[in-house]
Each structure stands twice: as structure tokens, then as C-alpha cells.
Amino acid sequence: MPPKNKNVEQRKQTQQKLELMELYWAAWTSILAQSKSPWFCTRRLWLVDTMAGSGLHESASDPDGARPGTPMQAVFAAQDAQRRFPSVVVKVRASDINKVYATRLEGLLDPYGGDPPDLVDVRVEPRDWVETVPTILAEIADGSDHRFENPRGHADHQHRSLWFIDPYGWQPIDRKIIETLPVGAEVIVNFDLTSITRHAGRSDPELRDRLDGLFDGDAWTRVPGEGQAYRERLAQLWTDSFRSHFKFREPHPLRPSGGQDRFMVHLANNEKAATEFKKHVSTSLRRGTVIAGASLDHTKKDIAAKALWERFKGRTLTTDEMYSVDGSFTRGQLRTICHAANIDRYGRWNASTKAMEWFEERGPLPNLGL
């Protein structure tokens, strides 16, 4: 189970995970929505969060006292992509085996559910993620709601999907399910080495059988070394066990945090996806540190969004106009702040005209439940 009574600032790996996924949900949907590939259909895209939690993380520094979890981030990325590319529909599917968490998440996402482009086709399932996969795969395979001309001359109507698997521990990972995901699926696994290394030396036959299943064999028992080098080799071994299903595979260590030792494992069949993910891993690692440069972390964007709203409420201004009034932020930073302000309902951001309509009164937020 997740740690109790800890805000997100006390969990450095969770912080980096949230920064990374916020960046990558948005990058993935934007890149795919603009793709001109003749080999698959981009009019329908899927974002799937398989162990989604309750949707929020308590925060000591965010103005609202909480920041969105990965399923909310996926919904915001879908909403933004649909507004920018009206011919594209991005569907979000989330699940959690904890029915209390799933119910809270469903209530949190309900205000965002509805018809595109302003609302999102989102569904939350209170079940084990393995049970939800067949239904989602049937949806992804179905192309009956729109037309796609496939140049290969047969009825192959492929869609693209991005799957995030974020378990507590390693045992909820089902590698057989990952191996059966459709062509073009991209997978990110928050891989927990902590519990594996804690149990790897035990002689319990049942535990060893489960680890054999996780690694698709007993090669994990022969990994040499100790300390961080040993953990990195284990992470690489597990990542490479998918070599027959994914061409590009890489484990990315998250920021060290107490006794936690996790890797964000990226599995893809597209070189651009591998390069893009690696770039955002680097950005997420820098965010919140002295080497962040012009990159603002989530909390800084939320604080700036509130400050700009208090200054400009009731006015519609372009980023150039805001920059001429207050040069505290670069034009690029202002665009990301306005995007955050749109999510936080301080106003409406138009990415095409680079203009922000600042509301006189802040729009209603969903019940944060904190």
C-alpha cells in the first residue's frame, strides 16, 4: 500500500514520477495526434492507467493542497490534445483494485467526462487491471466508429495506446498481459526493485517461482555484483526479458529517495518514442533542483498561475502582452503557466492564439476530498 501521512514533497521518487508522466502523457498525445503515418489510425488514441489510485497526492506547497495523480494528468493531456486537434479523440481508461480508491477517482474525474473536445471519454474500473484489459483491447481494435484507409489493402485498423503500470511492489505485474498488448502499444512500468532485492536471497520455493515468472526464467539468480550496480543489472535483465516484444527497452532510475529503489521501465517499438521518453526523464530529474533552468515544476506553475490570475483577472492577454507587463517569466514559461491556469480553472487558454482569458472568478473545482 502507498505510504500514509506523507505529502508528495516527502516522496522524491513519487515527485519525479508525477513530473515525468505529466510531461509524457502530453508529449505522447501531441506527437501521435499530429502523425501522418499511413500505417495506423490516429483519430483514436488511448491512455491507460492500470493502477491509478485515488487521483490526488497531498502537497505541502501547492496552493490547493494537492496535486493531480497520473490518471488526472492523462485526462488533462487528452483534453488539451482534443482542443488542439479537433479530429482526434483521446480515450482515458483507469482502474484500481481498491474499490475505495476507484470510487474516489471516478468522482474526481466525473466533471471532465463527456463529449470531446472540451470533455474526455474517461472510464474508471474498480477491478484488478488484468480483468480490464480484454475490454480495453476490444475497444482499441474496433474501428467501426470512423473511417480509416489502410494502404496495405486489408482490414487492419491499428490504433496506438500508452499504458502506465504503477504497482505497489512487484507482484501485481503480469508480464503475460504486457506481452499480449496490441501492435503499437507503448508501456511504462514503475518497476520496484526494493521488494525484489529484499526477497531475492530467500530460499522460499514459492517466492522463487514467482520471481522466475516475473523475469521469465531464473537468470535473476545469477546476476553478479552488489549495491547499486547489482540493482541496475537486475532492472536491465527484467527490461531485456521483453526483447521479443519490444524493440526499444530501457530502465531509467528514479531519483534516490530513502529506501526506495525504482526504475521507470520504458518499452516501445518506435525510436522516436524512446528518445522522447529519455528526454523527459532528464527534464523530470532536473525539475525542482538548482539545475532546473527555465523548466518549472508542477507546484511552481500552480503558484505562478494563481499569482497571474490575481494580477490579470477579468482581462484577455497574449503571452507577449503579459511578458511586456511583467518579465518575471520567459514567454515559454508563460505558455506553460497559462496551460496550468487553464487546468486550475483560473481562465481559458487558447494555444493557437497564445492568449489567456483570465476569469473574474475562479471556476469551480472538483471536490478534492482532502
C-alpha positions as CSV (number, residue, x, y, z in Angstrom):
1,M,0.0,0.0,0.0
2,P,1.2,3.6,-0.6
3,P,2.7,5.5,2.4
4,K,0.3,7.1,4.8
5,N,0.6,10.6,6.2
6,K,3.2,11.7,3.8
7,N,2.8,14.6,1.4
8,V,4.3,14.4,-2.1
9,E,7.3,16.6,-1.2
10,Q,8.5,13.9,1.2
11,R,8.4,11.3,-1.5
12,K,11.1,12.3,-4.0
13,Q,10.5,9.3,-6.4
14,T,6.8,10.0,-6.5
15,Q,7.5,13.6,-7.2
16,Q,9.7,12.7,-10.2
17,K,7.2,10.1,-11.4
18,L,4.5,12.7,-11.4
19,E,6.7,15.3,-13.2
20,L,7.7,12.7,-15.8
21,M,4.2,11.4,-16.5
22,E,2.8,14.9,-16.7
23,L,5.3,15.6,-19.4
24,Y,5.0,12.3,-21.3
25,W,1.2,11.9,-21.3
26,A,1.1,15.4,-23.0
27,A,4.1,14.7,-25.4
28,W,2.8,11.3,-26.5
29,T,-0.8,12.6,-27.3
30,S,0.6,15.6,-29.1
31,I,3.0,13.7,-31.3
32,L,0.5,10.9,-32.2
33,A,-2.3,13.4,-32.9
34,Q,-0.1,15.1,-35.4
35,S,1.3,11.9,-37.0
36,K,0.7,11.5,-40.7
37,S,1.7,7.8,-40.8
38,P,-0.4,5.8,-43.3
39,W,0.1,2.6,-41.3
40,F,-2.2,3.3,-38.4
41,C,-5.1,5.4,-37.5
42,T,-4.5,8.4,-35.2
43,R,-8.1,9.6,-34.9
44,R,-8.5,7.5,-31.8
45,L,-5.8,7.3,-29.1
46,W,-5.8,5.5,-25.7
47,L,-4.2,6.4,-22.4
48,V,-4.4,3.6,-19.9
49,D,-3.5,3.9,-16.2
50,T,-3.8,0.4,-14.8
51,M,-3.2,1.0,-11.1
52,A,-4.5,4.5,-10.9
53,G,-5.0,5.1,-7.2
54,S,-7.4,7.8,-5.9
55,G,-6.2,10.5,-8.2
56,L,-4.6,13.0,-5.9
57,H,-1.5,13.5,-3.8
58,E,-1.4,15.7,-0.8
59,S,1.0,18.6,-1.1
60,A,2.5,21.0,1.4
61,S,3.5,23.6,-1.2
62,D,0.8,23.6,-3.9
63,P,-1.8,26.4,-3.5
64,D,-4.7,23.8,-3.5
65,G,-3.0,21.5,-1.0
66,A,-2.9,18.7,-3.6
67,R,-1.6,17.8,-7.0
68,P,-3.1,15.6,-9.6
69,G,-2.1,11.9,-9.8
70,T,-1.3,10.2,-13.1
71,P,-4.9,9.4,-14.2
72,M,-5.9,13.1,-13.8
73,Q,-2.8,14.1,-15.7
74,A,-3.9,11.7,-18.5
75,V,-7.3,13.4,-18.7
76,F,-5.8,16.8,-18.9
77,A,-3.4,15.7,-21.7
78,A,-6.4,14.2,-23.6
79,Q,-8.4,17.4,-23.1
80,D,-5.5,19.5,-24.4
81,A,-4.9,17.3,-27.4
82,Q,-8.5,17.3,-28.4
83,R,-8.8,21.1,-28.3
84,R,-5.6,21.5,-30.4
85,F,-6.5,18.7,-32.9
86,P,-10.3,18.5,-33.2
87,S,-10.3,15.4,-35.5
88,V,-8.7,13.4,-32.7
89,V,-10.4,11.7,-29.8
90,V,-8.2,10.6,-26.8
91,K,-9.9,8.0,-24.6
92,V,-8.7,7.5,-21.0
93,R,-9.1,4.2,-19.1
94,A,-8.2,3.8,-15.5
95,S,-8.5,1.0,-12.9
96,D,-7.7,0.2,-9.4
97,I,-8.3,-3.0,-7.4
98,N,-9.0,-0.9,-4.3
99,K,-12.7,-0.1,-4.7
100,V,-12.5,2.9,-2.3
101,Y,-9.7,4.5,-4.4
102,A,-11.6,3.7,-7.6
103,T,-14.8,5.3,-6.3
104,R,-12.9,8.5,-5.2
105,L,-11.1,8.6,-8.6
106,E,-14.4,8.2,-10.5
107,G,-15.9,11.1,-8.6
108,L,-12.9,13.3,-9.2
109,L,-12.9,12.6,-12.9
110,D,-16.6,12.8,-13.5
111,P,-16.7,16.6,-14.2
112,Y,-14.3,16.0,-17.0
113,G,-16.2,13.2,-18.7
114,G,-18.3,13.8,-21.7
115,D,-18.1,14.7,-25.4
116,P,-14.8,16.0,-27.0
117,P,-13.1,18.4,-27.5
118,D,-13.7,20.1,-24.1
119,L,-14.6,16.9,-22.2
120,V,-13.0,13.4,-22.3
121,D,-14.2,9.9,-22.9
122,V,-12.9,8.6,-19.5
123,R,-13.8,5.4,-17.6
124,V,-12.7,4.1,-14.2
125,E,-13.0,0.4,-13.3
126,P,-12.9,-0.8,-9.7
127,R,-11.1,-4.1,-10.6
128,D,-7.8,-5.7,-11.0
129,W,-6.2,-4.3,-14.1
130,V,-5.7,-7.7,-15.6
131,E,-9.5,-8.1,-15.7
132,T,-10.0,-4.8,-17.5
133,V,-7.5,-5.5,-20.3
134,P,-9.7,-7.6,-22.6
135,T,-12.4,-4.9,-22.7
136,I,-9.9,-2.2,-23.4
137,L,-8.2,-4.3,-26.2
138,A,-11.6,-4.8,-27.8
139,E,-12.2,-1.1,-27.8
140,I,-8.7,-0.4,-29.3
141,A,-9.3,-3.0,-32.1
142,D,-12.7,-1.6,-33.0
143,G,-12.6,0.9,-35.9
144,S,-16.3,0.9,-36.7
145,D,-17.0,4.4,-35.5
146,H,-14.8,6.1,-38.1
147,R,-13.2,5.5,-41.4
148,F,-9.5,4.7,-42.0
149,E,-7.9,4.0,-45.4
150,N,-5.2,1.4,-44.9
151,P,-2.7,1.4,-47.8
152,R,-1.9,-2.2,-47.2
153,G,-5.2,-3.1,-48.7
154,H,-6.7,-5.2,-45.9
155,A,-8.9,-4.6,-42.8
156,D,-6.1,-3.8,-40.4
157,H,-7.3,-0.8,-38.4
158,Q,-4.5,-0.3,-35.9
159,H,-4.6,2.3,-33.1
160,R,-1.9,3.5,-30.7
161,S,-2.1,3.2,-26.9
162,L,0.1,4.2,-24.0
163,W,-0.1,2.0,-20.9
164,F,1.2,3.0,-17.4
165,I,1.7,0.2,-14.9
166,D,2.4,1.5,-11.4
167,P,2.1,-1.3,-8.8
168,Y,2.8,-1.3,-5.1
169,G,5.6,-3.8,-5.1
170,W,6.3,-6.1,-8.0
171,Q,3.8,-9.0,-7.6
172,P,0.8,-7.2,-9.4
173,I,2.9,-7.1,-12.6
174,D,1.6,-9.6,-15.1
175,R,4.2,-10.0,-17.8
176,K,1.9,-12.2,-19.9
177,I,-0.6,-9.4,-20.2
178,I,2.1,-7.0,-21.2
179,E,3.3,-9.4,-23.9
180,T,-0.2,-9.6,-25.4
181,L,-0.8,-5.9,-25.8
182,P,-1.5,-4.9,-29.4
183,V,0.9,-3.8,-32.1
184,G,1.9,-0.2,-31.4
185,A,1.2,-0.3,-27.7
186,E,3.8,1.6,-25.6
187,V,4.3,0.6,-22.0
188,I,5.8,2.4,-18.9
189,V,6.3,0.3,-15.8
190,N,7.3,1.9,-12.4
191,F,9.4,-1.1,-11.5
192,D,10.0,-1.6,-7.8
193,L,13.5,-3.1,-7.1
194,T,13.2,-2.6,-3.4
195,S,11.0,-5.5,-2.6
196,I,12.7,-7.8,-5.2
197,T,16.2,-7.3,-3.7
198,R,14.8,-7.7,-0.2
199,H,13.5,-11.2,-1.1
200,A,15.9,-12.4,-3.8
201,G,18.1,-14.2,-1.3
202,R,15.4,-16.2,0.4
203,S,15.0,-19.9,-0.2
204,D,11.2,-19.9,-0.3
205,P,10.3,-22.1,-3.3
206,E,7.0,-20.4,-3.9
207,L,8.7,-16.9,-3.9
208,R,11.4,-18.1,-6.2
209,D,8.8,-19.5,-8.6
210,R,7.0,-16.1,-8.7
211,L,10.3,-14.3,-9.4
212,D,11.0,-16.8,-12.2
213,G,7.7,-15.8,-13.6
214,L,8.5,-12.1,-13.3
215,F,11.8,-12.5,-15.0
216,D,10.7,-15.2,-17.5
217,G,13.3,-17.6,-16.2
218,D,15.8,-18.0,-13.4
219,A,18.6,-15.7,-14.8
220,W,17.9,-13.3,-11.9
221,T,19.6,-15.8,-9.6
222,R,22.9,-15.4,-11.5
223,V,23.1,-11.6,-11.6
224,P,26.6,-10.6,-10.3
225,G,27.6,-7.6,-8.2
226,E,26.2,-5.8,-5.2
227,G,24.7,-2.5,-4.2
228,Q,23.5,-0.1,-6.9
229,A,25.4,-2.0,-9.7
230,Y,23.5,-5.2,-8.8
231,R,20.1,-3.4,-8.8
232,E,20.8,-1.8,-12.2
233,R,21.7,-5.2,-13.7
234,L,18.5,-6.7,-12.3
235,A,16.5,-3.8,-13.8
236,Q,18.2,-4.2,-17.1
237,L,17.6,-8.0,-17.0
238,W,13.9,-7.6,-16.5
239,T,13.7,-4.9,-19.2
240,D,15.5,-7.1,-21.7
241,S,13.2,-10.0,-21.0
242,F,10.8,-8.3,-23.3
243,R,13.2,-8.3,-26.2
244,S,10.9,-10.4,-28.4
245,H,8.0,-8.0,-28.0
246,F,9.6,-4.5,-27.9
247,K,12.5,-3.3,-30.0
248,F,13.4,-0.3,-27.7
249,R,13.7,-1.1,-24.0
250,E,15.4,1.0,-21.3
251,P,15.2,1.2,-17.5
252,H,15.5,4.7,-16.1
253,P,16.4,5.1,-12.4
254,L,14.2,7.5,-10.4
255,R,15.8,10.0,-8.0
256,P,17.1,8.3,-4.9
257,S,14.7,8.5,-2.0
258,G,15.3,6.8,1.3
259,G,15.0,3.1,1.0
260,Q,13.0,3.3,-2.3
261,D,14.7,1.9,-5.4
262,R,12.6,2.2,-8.5
263,F,13.1,2.4,-12.3
264,M,10.8,3.7,-14.9
265,V,11.0,1.0,-17.5
266,H,10.1,2.1,-21.0
267,L,9.0,-0.4,-23.6
268,A,8.4,0.7,-27.2
269,N,8.7,-0.2,-30.8
270,N,9.5,3.3,-32.1
271,E,12.9,5.0,-31.8
272,K,11.3,8.5,-31.6
273,A,9.3,7.3,-28.6
274,A,12.4,6.0,-26.8
275,T,14.3,9.3,-27.5
276,E,11.3,11.4,-26.4
277,F,10.8,9.5,-23.1
278,K,14.5,9.7,-22.3
279,K,14.5,13.4,-22.8
280,H,11.6,13.8,-20.4
281,V,13.2,11.6,-17.8
282,S,16.1,14.0,-17.8
283,T,13.8,17.0,-17.5
284,S,11.9,15.5,-14.7
285,L,15.1,14.7,-12.8
286,R,16.2,18.4,-13.0
287,R,12.9,19.9,-12.0
288,G,12.8,21.2,-8.5
289,T,16.6,21.4,-8.3
290,V,19.0,24.3,-8.8
291,I,19.8,23.0,-12.3
292,A,16.2,23.1,-13.5
293,G,16.9,26.2,-15.6
294,A,13.8,27.6,-17.2
295,S,11.8,24.4,-16.6
296,L,9.1,24.9,-13.9
297,D,7.9,22.0,-11.8
298,H,4.2,21.5,-11.2
299,T,4.0,23.4,-8.0
300,K,5.8,26.4,-9.3
301,K,3.5,26.5,-12.3
302,D,0.4,26.4,-10.0
303,I,1.8,29.1,-7.7
304,A,2.6,31.3,-10.7
305,A,-0.9,30.6,-12.3
306,K,-2.6,31.9,-9.1
307,A,-0.4,35.0,-8.9
308,L,-1.0,35.9,-12.6
309,W,-4.7,35.3,-12.2
310,E,-4.8,37.7,-9.2
311,R,-3.0,40.3,-11.3
312,F,-4.8,39.9,-14.6
313,K,-8.3,38.7,-13.6
314,G,-11.1,39.8,-16.0
315,R,-8.7,40.5,-18.9
316,T,-7.7,38.6,-22.0
317,L,-4.0,38.9,-22.8
318,T,-1.5,37.2,-25.1
319,T,1.7,35.9,-23.7
320,D,3.6,38.7,-25.4
321,E,1.4,41.3,-23.6
322,M,1.9,39.6,-20.3
323,Y,5.6,39.4,-20.9
324,S,5.7,43.2,-21.6
325,V,3.9,43.9,-18.3
326,D,6.0,41.6,-16.2
327,G,9.2,40.0,-17.4
328,S,9.5,37.6,-14.4
329,F,8.9,34.7,-16.7
330,T,10.0,33.9,-20.2
331,R,7.4,33.6,-23.0
332,G,7.9,29.8,-23.0
333,Q,7.3,29.7,-19.2
334,L,4.2,31.9,-19.6
335,R,2.7,29.4,-22.1
336,T,3.2,26.5,-19.6
337,I,1.8,28.6,-16.7
338,C,-1.3,29.5,-18.8
339,H,-1.8,25.9,-19.6
340,A,-1.7,25.1,-15.8
341,A,-4.0,28.0,-15.2
342,N,-6.5,26.6,-17.6
343,I,-6.4,23.2,-15.8
344,D,-6.7,25.0,-12.4
345,R,-9.8,27.0,-13.8
346,Y,-8.3,30.4,-13.4
347,G,-9.2,31.0,-17.1
348,R,-9.2,29.6,-20.6
349,W,-6.0,29.2,-22.6
350,N,-6.0,29.3,-26.4
351,A,-2.9,27.6,-27.6
352,S,-3.4,28.7,-31.2
353,T,-3.6,32.4,-30.5
354,K,-1.4,32.2,-27.4
355,A,-4.0,34.2,-25.5
356,M,-5.3,33.7,-21.9
357,E,-8.8,34.7,-20.9
358,W,-8.4,35.3,-17.1
359,F,-11.7,34.7,-15.4
360,E,-13.1,37.3,-13.0
361,E,-13.9,34.5,-10.6
362,R,-12.1,31.2,-10.4
363,G,-14.1,28.3,-12.0
364,P,-15.4,25.6,-9.7
365,L,-13.0,22.7,-8.9
366,P,-14.0,19.1,-8.3
367,N,-14.2,18.2,-4.6
368,L,-10.6,17.4,-3.7
369,G,-11.7,15.2,-0.8
370,L,-8.7,16.1,1.4
